[in-house]
Amino acid sequence: MPDLRPLGRTGLKVSPLCLGGNVFGWSADEDTSAEILEAYAAAGGNFVDTANSYSAWAPGNRGGESETIIGRWLKGRRDRDAMVIASKCGMQPKGLRRDDILREAEGSLLRLDRERIDLLYAHEDDADTPLEETLGAFGELVDQGMVTAIGASNYPARRLAEARRISEDRGLPSFEVLQPRYNLVIRGDYEGALQDLCREEGIAVAPYTPLARGFLTGKYRLDKPLPDSVRARGVIGWLGDERALGILAAVDGVAAETGASPAQVALAWLLAKPEIPSVIASATSVAQLRELLPAGEVELSPDQVAALDAAG
């Protein structure tokens, strides 16, 4: 895996591939999750993303399963402090009120078996809670040494800009990392005002769903049966979408030119953007992980980037 990259102004350095923990305790059981984490660390990876709500949607789960699995894996490891762990609050329970943030952070620390969360995101914007209250609660966690840096997930440009202004005016920690949904197929959530803001203010960006639920891996094709996957239903519509199929064809073309896999090309397109030091991708097996790991070493030419840009 390539060298670690600065995560904006957080002071943290991270791997270009951030291992998504949303599948832990869901489509990857604890033993498989531990094998994936072990293989990731052995390859030099150091950045793991989770949330206190993962994976509450799976039958029998309550939320917190992903953090618990990561915490058990970390326990006793010599390199546990070298791993950069990102988690989120605000979805379970919904909202970003002070008391909820403080309580959720304490629960996450217990499950992760850690004294500090390296990066804590607000999982989504809470328009019903003043930003001053939310940022003040994050400030308490930073002051107490429970959190190193804070980030925002799924925030629109206007609210992120307002939060940054409040932080500056009141001497509170700023959202220094943004986690948006962003990939070659879904571009409107990020490109435009949000991307401009991040570039202007030096906010690091760590996109999720970089492979469009697996569509950009190339394993979903019109002439092939759908794989037996929990994500397969989410990509059926793209198989009948001319634009999406054109994007996949462009990815295939660049893959043929570079010798990389389609998944690696889709990730490399994101990593070529100066504000994106790392992309969040999950794997349900060690084999899947090993296909993703080389993405940070794939260098796309300006013409190749332009061809992918134009396809979308």
Buried (B, 14 or more C-beta within 10 A) or exposed (E): BBEBBEBBBBEBBBBBBBBBBBBBBBBBEBEBBBBBBEBBBEBBBBBBBBBBBBBBEBEEBEBBBBBBBBBBBBEEEEEBEEBBBBBBBBBBEEBBBBEBBBEBBEBBBEBBBBEBBBBBBBBBBBEEBBBBBBBBBBBBBBEEEBBBBBBBBBBBBEBBBEBBEBBEEEEBBBBBBBBBBBBBBBBEBBBEEBBEBBEEBEBBBBBBBBBBBBBBBBBBEEEEEBEEBEBBEBBEEBBEBEEBBEBBEBBEBBBEBBEBBBBBBBBBBBBBBEBBBBBBBBBBBBEBBEBBBBBBEBEBEEEBBEBBEEBB
